[in-house]
């Protein structure tokens, strides 16, 4: 099996830069939605997609290990660049990747970008968002309907970021049949279109037509974020001289627009990924086109895949596509960050469903990434000191009056 695909992206109705990056190829689909201040989101998504473009997807390869290794390599590169250049501090990206080894699909994901599957006319959400509101849904404290308009809907609990020791991608093994259709999308689409609307538009015959319909619908609804989709039909590979592994990937978004790196950040990127040449002017250039080879048991390809996978703890098997495929991973992940730069801060402050403040809440990203939901420390200190100031003033007035009276 392989993919017949279309990759499409749009700035949205507000943004002037694109922080999304994506690629499509006959056996590999990737989408990343970057975040961070001063164009750092573009850097994060571009680097991550470029690293995942090198994932080996020949028959016999260990795709879960490939995905975990690519995720860790991406995180190491982002960490190195962030340490070298303060302007890139706190950058990160969501990521979803789908690969075929010719017989079965493997999905890796982190963050709130999604994978849907259209199977026999029914739409299924395969991935589960790594967000605060999804955790509330899982705990029965919030309905999916309320989650779509919740002020914290974009607060991520996991992402590929510049923090050391961050969470790995969740891995899902998905069984599909030729004729199924996959959708990879950023939250610029899923935050604005209902599942019913997505499913309706996804039934259009041609992947490119379906992709354009989805983008246009998000724009009509006023999506404030970049919106990116990869629509891919699962097809049987034709017999003949052509081989899907020889087809160059198609890139879209920030990874084709180019990124700006300081000399120090560029040096850190090269040091973090010594076997990969990434040109900041065109990060997509030089992506590896795989040379077909015979299937070999235990083959690992060109990327170091010395990662142990526990089938009972790290991989979710889906015999049928279904809503909320639960990739397994850390229960309470380490990084809470607001993925929506245009969040309404007042609405957040008044929300009755604010994240817990018992010391176990996720870390909120620094202002370089998004607004913090905690009141600024200076404002809190001023408010707490106000009663003392008033009391002191009253004492001074009383002393002055007594001095005047007693002459």
ZIUR-V352530 format. One record per residue. N is the residue number from 1. SS is DSSP state (H for helix, E for strand, C for the rest). PSI is psi in whole degrees, 0 to 359 (* if undefined). D_CENTER is the distance of its C-alpha to the mean C-alpha in Angstrom with 1 decimal. Layout:
n->N ss->SS psi->PSI d_center->D_CENTER
n->N ss->SS psi->PSI d_center->D_CENTER
//
This chain:
n->1 ss->C psi->146 d_center->26.0
n->2 ss->E psi->189 d_center->23.8
n->3 ss->E psi->142 d_center->21.8
n->4 ss->E psi->117 d_center->23.2
n->5 ss->E psi->164 d_center->20.4
n->6 ss->E psi->138 d_center->19.5
n->7 ss->E psi->127 d_center->16.6
n->8 ss->E psi->142 d_center->16.7
n->9 ss->E psi->156 d_center->15.0
n->10 ss->E psi->149 d_center->16.6
n->11 ss->C psi->337 d_center->16.5
n->12 ss->C psi->188 d_center->17.2
n->13 ss->C psi->354 d_center->20.3
n->14 ss->C psi->315 d_center->19.8
n->15 ss->C psi->151 d_center->17.7
n->16 ss->C psi->357 d_center->19.7
n->17 ss->C psi->156 d_center->17.0
n->18 ss->C psi->118 d_center->14.0
n->19 ss->C psi->359 d_center->10.8
n->20 ss->E psi->148 d_center->9.2
n->21 ss->E psi->149 d_center->10.3
n->22 ss->E psi->159 d_center->11.3
n->23 ss->E psi->152 d_center->14.2
n->24 ss->E psi->140 d_center->16.6
n->25 ss->C psi->169 d_center->19.6
n->26 ss->C psi->338 d_center->22.0
n->27 ss->C psi->8 d_center->20.5
n->28 ss->E psi->130 d_center->16.9
n->29 ss->E psi->134 d_center->14.0
n->30 ss->E psi->141 d_center->10.6
n->31 ss->E psi->134 d_center->7.9
n->32 ss->E psi->138 d_center->5.3
n->33 ss->E psi->105 d_center->4.9
n->34 ss->E psi->161 d_center->6.8
n->35 ss->E psi->152 d_center->8.7
n->36 ss->C psi->158 d_center->12.2
n->37 ss->C psi->163 d_center->15.8
n->38 ss->C psi->54 d_center->18.2
n->39 ss->C psi->16 d_center->16.0
n->40 ss->H psi->332 d_center->14.0
n->41 ss->H psi->320 d_center->10.6
n->42 ss->H psi->320 d_center->12.2
n->43 ss->H psi->312 d_center->13.3
n->44 ss->H psi->312 d_center->10.1
n->45 ss->H psi->322 d_center->8.5
n->46 ss->H psi->314 d_center->12.1
n->47 ss->H psi->317 d_center->12.9
n->48 ss->H psi->314 d_center->10.2
n->49 ss->H psi->321 d_center->11.0
n->50 ss->H psi->321 d_center->14.6
n->51 ss->H psi->316 d_center->14.7
n->52 ss->H psi->339 d_center->13.4
n->53 ss->C psi->339 d_center->16.0
n->54 ss->C psi->1 d_center->18.5
n->55 ss->C psi->130 d_center->17.9
n->56 ss->C psi->124 d_center->21.3
n->57 ss->C psi->35 d_center->21.7
n->58 ss->C psi->159 d_center->25.4
n->59 ss->C psi->139 d_center->27.3
n->60 ss->C psi->355 d_center->27.8
n->61 ss->C psi->157 d_center->24.8
n->62 ss->C psi->91 d_center->22.8
n->63 ss->H psi->320 d_center->19.3
n->64 ss->H psi->316 d_center->17.9
n->65 ss->H psi->322 d_center->19.3
n->66 ss->H psi->316 d_center->18.0
n->67 ss->H psi->316 d_center->14.4
n->68 ss->H psi->320 d_center->14.9
n->69 ss->H psi->317 d_center->16.8
n->70 ss->H psi->321 d_center->14.4
n->71 ss->H psi->318 d_center->11.6
n->72 ss->H psi->323 d_center->14.5
n->73 ss->H psi->320 d_center->15.8
n->74 ss->H psi->314 d_center->12.6
n->75 ss->H psi->319 d_center->12.7
n->76 ss->H psi->320 d_center->16.4
n->77 ss->H psi->317 d_center->16.3
n->78 ss->H psi->320 d_center->14.1
n->79 ss->H psi->316 d_center->16.5
n->80 ss->H psi->317 d_center->19.5
n->81 ss->H psi->321 d_center->18.7
n->82 ss->H psi->320 d_center->18.0
n->83 ss->H psi->331 d_center->21.3
n->84 ss->H psi->336 d_center->23.1
n->85 ss->C psi->111 d_center->22.2
n->86 ss->H psi->337 d_center->21.9
n->87 ss->H psi->343 d_center->20.4
n->88 ss->H psi->3 d_center->17.1
n->89 ss->C psi->138 d_center->17.1
n->90 ss->C psi->18 d_center->14.2
n->91 ss->C psi->159 d_center->11.7
n->92 ss->E psi->180 d_center->8.2
n->93 ss->E psi->149 d_center->4.8
n->94 ss->C psi->168 d_center->1.3
n->95 ss->E psi->137 d_center->4.0
n->96 ss->E psi->138 d_center->6.8
n->97 ss->E psi->137 d_center->10.3
n->98 ss->E psi->128 d_center->13.7
n->99 ss->E psi->148 d_center->17.0
n->100 ss->E psi->135 d_center->20.6
n->101 ss->C psi->12 d_center->23.4
n->102 ss->C psi->339 d_center->25.8
n->103 ss->C psi->326 d_center->26.4
n->104 ss->C psi->155 d_center->23.3
n->105 ss->E psi->141 d_center->19.5
n->106 ss->E psi->133 d_center->17.1
n->107 ss->E psi->134 d_center->13.4
n->108 ss->E psi->137 d_center->10.9
n->109 ss->E psi->153 d_center->7.6
n->110 ss->E psi->134 d_center->5.7
n->111 ss->C psi->209 d_center->4.2
n->112 ss->C psi->8 d_center->5.4
n->113 ss->C psi->148 d_center->5.0
n->114 ss->E psi->160 d_center->8.4
n->115 ss->E psi->126 d_center->11.3
n->116 ss->E psi->156 d_center->14.8
n->117 ss->E psi->128 d_center->18.1
n->118 ss->E psi->110 d_center->21.3
n->119 ss->E psi->115 d_center->24.2
n->120 ss->C psi->43 d_center->27.8
n->121 ss->C psi->356 d_center->27.0
n->122 ss->E psi->139 d_center->24.8
n->123 ss->E psi->134 d_center->21.1
n->124 ss->E psi->136 d_center->19.1
n->125 ss->E psi->116 d_center->15.5
n->126 ss->C psi->318 d_center->14.8
n->127 ss->C psi->158 d_center->11.6
n->128 ss->C psi->126 d_center->11.7
n->129 ss->C psi->141 d_center->9.3
n->130 ss->C psi->72 d_center->9.0
n->131 ss->E psi->164 d_center->10.5
n->132 ss->H psi->316 d_center->14.1
n->133 ss->H psi->327 d_center->15.4
n->134 ss->H psi->324 d_center->14.5
n->135 ss->H psi->321 d_center->16.5
n->136 ss->H psi->321 d_center->19.2
n->137 ss->H psi->314 d_center->19.3
n->138 ss->H psi->330 d_center->19.7
n->139 ss->C psi->1 d_center->22.4
n->140 ss->C psi->15 d_center->24.2
n->141 ss->C psi->354 d_center->24.0
n->142 ss->C psi->141 d_center->22.2
n->143 ss->C psi->153 d_center->22.4
n->144 ss->H psi->329 d_center->19.6
n->145 ss->H psi->314 d_center->21.6
n->146 ss->H psi->330 d_center->21.6
n->147 ss->H psi->329 d_center->17.9
n->148 ss->C psi->337 d_center->17.3
n->149 ss->C psi->8 d_center->19.2
n->150 ss->C psi->138 d_center->18.7
n->151 ss->C psi->340 d_center->18.4
n->152 ss->C psi->19 d_center->15.8
n->153 ss->C psi->339 d_center->13.6
n->154 ss->C psi->9 d_center->10.7
n->155 ss->E psi->115 d_center->11.4
n->156 ss->E psi->142 d_center->8.7
n->157 ss->C psi->341 d_center->10.6
n->158 ss->C psi->147 d_center->8.4
n->159 ss->C psi->167 d_center->6.0
n->160 ss->E psi->106 d_center->7.3
n->161 ss->E psi->193 d_center->9.8
n->162 ss->C psi->17 d_center->13.5
n->163 ss->C psi->131 d_center->14.9
n->164 ss->C psi->147 d_center->17.3
n->165 ss->C psi->23 d_center->17.3
n->166 ss->C psi->172 d_center->13.7
n->167 ss->C psi->149 d_center->12.6
n->168 ss->C psi->167 d_center->12.4
n->169 ss->C psi->147 d_center->10.3
n->170 ss->E psi->144 d_center->12.0
n->171 ss->E psi->132 d_center->14.3
n->172 ss->E psi->131 d_center->15.9
n->173 ss->E psi->118 d_center->19.0
n->174 ss->E psi->126 d_center->19.6
n->175 ss->C psi->122 d_center->23.1
n->176 ss->C psi->172 d_center->23.5
n->177 ss->C psi->151 d_center->26.5
n->178 ss->C psi->136 d_center->27.3
n->179 ss->C psi->339 d_center->27.0
n->180 ss->C psi->154 d_center->23.7
n->181 ss->E psi->137 d_center->21.0
n->182 ss->E psi->147 d_center->17.2
n->183 ss->E psi->124 d_center->14.6
n->184 ss->E psi->132 d_center->11.0
n->185 ss->E psi->153 d_center->9.7
n->186 ss->C psi->169 d_center->7.5
n->187 ss->H psi->351 d_center->8.7
n->188 ss->H psi->340 d_center->11.4
n->189 ss->H psi->305 d_center->13.0
n->190 ss->H psi->338 d_center->12.6
n->191 ss->C psi->346 d_center->13.5
n->192 ss->C psi->331 d_center->16.7
n->193 ss->C psi->136 d_center->17.9
n->194 ss->C psi->163 d_center->19.3
n->195 ss->H psi->323 d_center->19.0
n->196 ss->H psi->318 d_center->22.6
n->197 ss->H psi->317 d_center->22.0
n->198 ss->H psi->314 d_center->19.2
n->199 ss->H psi->321 d_center->21.5
n->200 ss->H psi->313 d_center->24.4
n->201 ss->H psi->332 d_center->22.9
n->202 ss->H psi->347 d_center->21.5
n->203 ss->C psi->357 d_center->25.1
n->204 ss->C psi->142 d_center->26.2
n->205 ss->C psi->317 d_center->27.9
n->206 ss->C psi->136 d_center->26.2
n->207 ss->H psi->320 d_center->22.5
n->208 ss->H psi->320 d_center->22.8
n->209 ss->H psi->318 d_center->24.6
n->210 ss->H psi->318 d_center->22.1
n->211 ss->H psi->315 d_center->19.2
n->212 ss->H psi->320 d_center->21.4
n->213 ss->H psi->319 d_center->22.4
n->214 ss->H psi->314 d_center->18.9
n->215 ss->H psi->313 d_center->18.1
n->216 ss->H psi->321 d_center->21.6
n->217 ss->H psi->319 d_center->21.4
n->218 ss->H psi->321 d_center->18.3
n->219 ss->H psi->320 d_center->20.4
n->220 ss->H psi->323 d_center->23.5
n->221 ss->C psi->1 d_center->21.8
n->222 ss->C psi->35 d_center->20.9
n->223 ss->C psi->126 d_center->17.1
n->224 ss->C psi->350 d_center->16.7
n->225 ss->C psi->165 d_center->13.2
n->226 ss->C psi->146 d_center->12.5
n->227 ss->E psi->125 d_center->12.5
n->228 ss->E psi->138 d_center->11.7
n->229 ss->E psi->148 d_center->12.9
n->230 ss->E psi->116 d_center->14.1
n->231 ss->E psi->126 d_center->17.2
n->232 ss->E psi->127 d_center->19.0
n->233 ss->E psi->137 d_center->22.3
n->234 ss->E psi->119 d_center->23.2
n->235 ss->E psi->159 d_center->26.6
n->236 ss->C psi->130 d_center->29.3
n->237 ss->C psi->130 d_center->29.7
n->238 ss->C psi->149 d_center->33.0
n->239 ss->C psi->147 d_center->35.9
n->240 ss->C psi->193 d_center->37.0
n->241 ss->C psi->332 d_center->36.7
n->242 ss->C psi->145 d_center->33.1
n->243 ss->C psi->131 d_center->30.4
n->244 ss->H psi->337 d_center->26.7
n->245 ss->H psi->348 d_center->25.9
n->246 ss->H psi->0 d_center->27.9
n->247 ss->C psi->128 d_center->25.8
n->248 ss->C psi->141 d_center->23.8
n->249 ss->C psi->154 d_center->20.1
n->250 ss->E psi->125 d_center->19.4
n->251 ss->E psi->157 d_center->16.8
n->252 ss->E psi->154 d_center->15.6
n->253 ss->E psi->210 d_center->14.2
n->254 ss->H psi->328 d_center->14.1
n->255 ss->H psi->340 d_center->14.8
n->256 ss->H psi->340 d_center->18.1
n->257 ss->H psi->336 d_center->18.8
n->258 ss->C psi->152 d_center->19.3
n->259 ss->C psi->158 d_center->18.3
n->260 ss->C psi->121 d_center->20.7
n->261 ss->C psi->139 d_center->21.3
n->262 ss->C psi->161 d_center->24.3
n->263 ss->H psi->321 d_center->26.7
n->264 ss->H psi->318 d_center->25.7
n->265 ss->H psi->321 d_center->22.0
n->266 ss->H psi->319 d_center->22.9
n->267 ss->H psi->321 d_center->25.2
n->268 ss->H psi->323 d_center->22.7
n->269 ss->H psi->314 d_center->20.3
n->270 ss->H psi->323 d_center->23.3
n->271 ss->H psi->324 d_center->24.3
n->272 ss->H psi->327 d_center->21.0
n->273 ss->C psi->70 d_center->20.9
n->274 ss->C psi->337 d_center->24.7
n->275 ss->C psi->4 d_center->24.8
n->276 ss->C psi->127 d_center->22.4
n->277 ss->C psi->116 d_center->23.6
n->278 ss->C psi->118 d_center->20.9
n->279 ss->E psi->115 d_center->22.6
n->280 ss->C psi->329 d_center->20.9
n->281 ss->C psi->335 d_center->22.8
n->282 ss->E psi->79 d_center->21.3
n->283 ss->C psi->336 d_center->18.5
n->284 ss->C psi->341 d_center->18.6
n->285 ss->C psi->140 d_center->22.3
n->286 ss->C psi->8 d_center->23.6
n->287 ss->C psi->139 d_center->21.0
n->288 ss->C psi->130 d_center->22.9
n->289 ss->C psi->123 d_center->24.8
n->290 ss->C psi->139 d_center->25.7
n->291 ss->C psi->124 d_center->29.4
n->292 ss->C psi->147 d_center->30.5
n->293 ss->C psi->160 d_center->32.1
n->294 ss->C psi->148 d_center->33.8
n->295 ss->C psi->135 d_center->32.0
n->296 ss->C psi->130 d_center->32.6
n->297 ss->C psi->127 d_center->32.1
n->298 ss->C psi->8 d_center->29.7
n->299 ss->C psi->141 d_center->28.7
n->300 ss->C psi->357 d_center->25.7
n->301 ss->C psi->204 d_center->25.5
n->302 ss->C psi->351 d_center->25.1
n->303 ss->C psi->141 d_center->22.3
n->304 ss->C psi->119 d_center->23.4
n->305 ss->C psi->42 d_center->22.5
n->306 ss->C psi->66 d_center->24.5
n->307 ss->C psi->128 d_center->22.3
n->308 ss->C psi->130 d_center->24.0
n->309 ss->C psi->122 d_center->22.4
n->310 ss->C psi->113 d_center->24.1
n->311 ss->C psi->340 d_center->24.1
n->312 ss->C psi->354 d_center->24.9
n->313 ss->C psi->340 d_center->22.1
n->314 ss->C psi->351 d_center->19.1
n->315 ss->E psi->132 d_center->19.1
n->316 ss->E psi->130 d_center->19.2
n->317 ss->E psi->126 d_center->21.6
n->318 ss->E psi->106 d_center->21.6
n->319 ss->C psi->330 d_center->24.9
n->320 ss->C psi->141 d_center->24.1
n->321 ss->C psi->138 d_center->20.9
n->322 ss->C psi->164 d_center->20.6
n->323 ss->C psi->135 d_center->18.7
n->324 ss->C psi->51 d_center->16.4
n->325 ss->C psi->117 d_center->16.5
n->326 ss->C psi->91 d_center->16.3
n->327 ss->C psi->138 d_center->14.8
n->328 ss->C psi->145 d_center->16.6
n->329 ss->C psi->187 d_center->15.6
n->330 ss->C psi->139 d_center->16.6
n->331 ss->C psi->310 d_center->17.8
n->332 ss->C psi->98 d_center->17.1
n->333 ss->C psi->168 d_center->14.4
n->334 ss->C psi->343 d_center->15.0
n->335 ss->E psi->112 d_center->12.7
n->336 ss->E psi->124 d_center->12.7
n->337 ss->E psi->146 d_center->11.3
n->338 ss->E psi->119 d_center->11.7
n->339 ss->C psi->353 d_center->8.9
n->340 ss->C psi->108 d_center->11.8
n->341 ss->C psi->340 d_center->14.2
n->342 ss->C psi->24 d_center->16.9
n->343 ss->C psi->146 d_center->17.2
n->344 ss->C psi->106 d_center->20.8
n->345 ss->H psi->324 d_center->22.0
n->346 ss->H psi->319 d_center->25.3
n->347 ss->H psi->323 d_center->23.8
n->348 ss->H psi->317 d_center->21.7
n->349 ss->H psi->328 d_center->24.9
n->350 ss->C psi->2 d_center->26.9
n->351 ss->C psi->131 d_center->24.5
n->352 ss->C psi->349 d_center->26.4
n->353 ss->C psi->35 d_center->23.2
n->354 ss->C psi->151 d_center->22.2
n->355 ss->C psi->153 d_center->20.4
n->356 ss->C psi->149 d_center->23.2
n->357 ss->C psi->42 d_center->25.1
n->358 ss->C psi->15 d_center->27.0
n->359 ss->C psi->351 d_center->25.6
n->360 ss->C psi->9 d_center->22.9
n->361 ss->C psi->155 d_center->20.3
n->362 ss->C psi->153 d_center->16.9
n->363 ss->E psi->128 d_center->17.0
n->364 ss->E psi->138 d_center->16.2
n->365 ss->C psi->156 d_center->14.7
n->366 ss->C psi->162 d_center->17.5
n->367 ss->C psi->341 d_center->18.5
n->368 ss->C psi->336 d_center->17.2
n->369 ss->C psi->312 d_center->13.7
n->370 ss->C psi->172 d_center->14.8
n->371 ss->C psi->142 d_center->18.0
n->372 ss->C psi->149 d_center->19.1
n->373 ss->C psi->351 d_center->20.3
n->374 ss->C psi->142 d_center->23.3
n->375 ss->C psi->144 d_center->26.4
n->376 ss->C psi->143 d_center->27.2
n->377 ss->H psi->324 d_center->29.4
n->378 ss->H psi->318 d_center->32.2
n->379 ss->H psi->319 d_center->32.4
n->380 ss->H psi->317 d_center->32.6
n->381 ss->H psi->319 d_center->35.4
n->382 ss->H psi->317 d_center->37.4
n->383 ss->H psi->319 d_center->37.3
n->384 ss->H psi->335 d_center->38.4
n->385 ss->H psi->348 d_center->41.2
n->386 ss->H psi->314 d_center->42.7
n->387 ss->H psi->322 d_center->45.1
n->388 ss->H psi->320 d_center->46.6
n->389 ss->H psi->315 d_center->47.1
n->390 ss->H psi->318 d_center->49.0
n->391 ss->H psi->318 d_center->51.1
n->392 ss->H psi->320 d_center->52.1
n->393 ss->H psi->319 d_center->53.1
n->394 ss->H psi->320 d_center->55.3
n->395 ss->H psi->317 d_center->57.1
n->396 ss->H psi->320 d_center->57.9
n->397 ss->H psi->317 d_center->59.3
n->398 ss->H psi->317 d_center->61.4
n->399 ss->H psi->318 d_center->62.8
n->400 ss->H psi->319 d_center->63.6
n->401 ss->H psi->316 d_center->65.5
n->402 ss->H psi->322 d_center->67.5
n->403 ss->H psi->319 d_center->68.5
n->404 ss->H psi->316 d_center->69.8
n->405 ss->H psi->316 d_center->71.7
n->406 ss->H psi->354 d_center->73.3
n->407 ss->C psi->* d_center->74.1
//
